Amino acid sequence: MSSHSCRSFRKKEIRSSGSIIIIDMMIEILNKVFLFLFFLSILNVIRHGFFLVRNFIDKERFSLEGKSLLFLGMSIAYIFLILIDGVKL
């Protein structure tokens, strides 16, 4: 094996390990984003639960508008998804 082919093999090895490091960093960032969204979903459900209990105690009707209902539904669905599957990347 000539020294030239050995060098090109090392360059490929270094490039592949560099791309693996970048992919690992991207996965870590994505996991942190998913964790952040999970906590935001929990806070959204707690907020709506608080408003529901407050309106129930005051004997007022609790109503949700389009966007609020959509975000509440997405938050509940995301919480269930995380509880059942977990974050797997």
C-alpha angles and dihedrals in degrees: 000000000000123000090245094061090045091055093049089050091053091049090053090048092050092047092050093049090048092053090048090055091050092049091049090051091050091050091050091051091047091050090052091050090051091049090050091051089049092056091045089052091051091050091049092052091047090050093052091044090054091051090047093052092044092052091045091053091047089046091235127138116261112217132175125206125219102274095038092050091048093051092046091051092047091048093051091046092050092049091051091047092052092046092050102036107014124210108302120179 
